[in-house]
Amino acid sequence: MKIFDTLQQVQEFVNQGEVVSDWLTVTQAQINQFAQATGDEQWIHVDPDRAKDGPFGTPIAHGFLTLSLLPAFFATAFKIQNVRMGVNYGLNKVRFTSPVPVNSRLRARLVLKACEPIDHNGVQLTWLASVEREGSDKPVCVAESLARLYV
């Protein structure tokens, strides 16, 4: 985990490398809970027996479930000290580039693309997140994520 002691250190990290999260396993229980919460209960996600005969041979996670793991990836990849509050500001671009079979292990590689001052003594961070699946050469999700921090 990378620790930033000041916002100045964060600013200096723009386009200077990447941070990498811990691995997370996507379970069938998580997929089912996400399906229930969102109302997306398509068989490819929640019916393991039927999914065996589907295109992937097993259930796959929802793309939006993968995307919703970004905060968990951020939490294990870096910490910014002395921040009063952080909020998710949105996304500029998201692509689901490969399926996530049940029980896949995922992690994110994060590159800070911008750190811009905003009102109320804050900064807006633009992170390029590439979520990878263990054992695959192709990312499962690539997203540009925006966060706002206030000190």
Buried (B, 14 or more C-beta within 10 A) or exposed (E): EBEBEEBEEBBEBBEEEBBBBBBBEBEBEBBBEBBEEEEBEEEBBBEBEEBEEEEEEBBBBBBBBBBBBBEBBBEBBBEBEEBEEBEEBEEEEBEBEBBBBBEBBBBBBBBBBBBEEEEEEBBBBBBBBBBBBEEBEEBBBBBBBBBBBBB
